[in-house]
């Protein structure tokens, strides 16, 4: 087979997690999916609810951290940009 015809396996596969507020699409690799399957194998109702709460908290914190990272990056970019309006500068009026 030539290189262009090879089919690559995806590194991350979509796994849907049902949480208390709804469902979350989690893109995870092989190790994370196996760990999740191992954890949920002999799960009681109590530990299932606790796992859902922890997963929801981790998901929410990840969203906050992602937003914070983007905002900080934009602030750094704003400081480095010297904005000048387009065109020639206006002539100063002499007194």
Secondary structure, DSSP 8 states (H G I E B T S, - for coil): --GGG-----SSEEEEEEETTEEEEEEE-HHHHHHHHHHTTT--HHHHHHHHHHHHHHHHHHHHHHHHHHHHHHHHHHHH-----SS--------
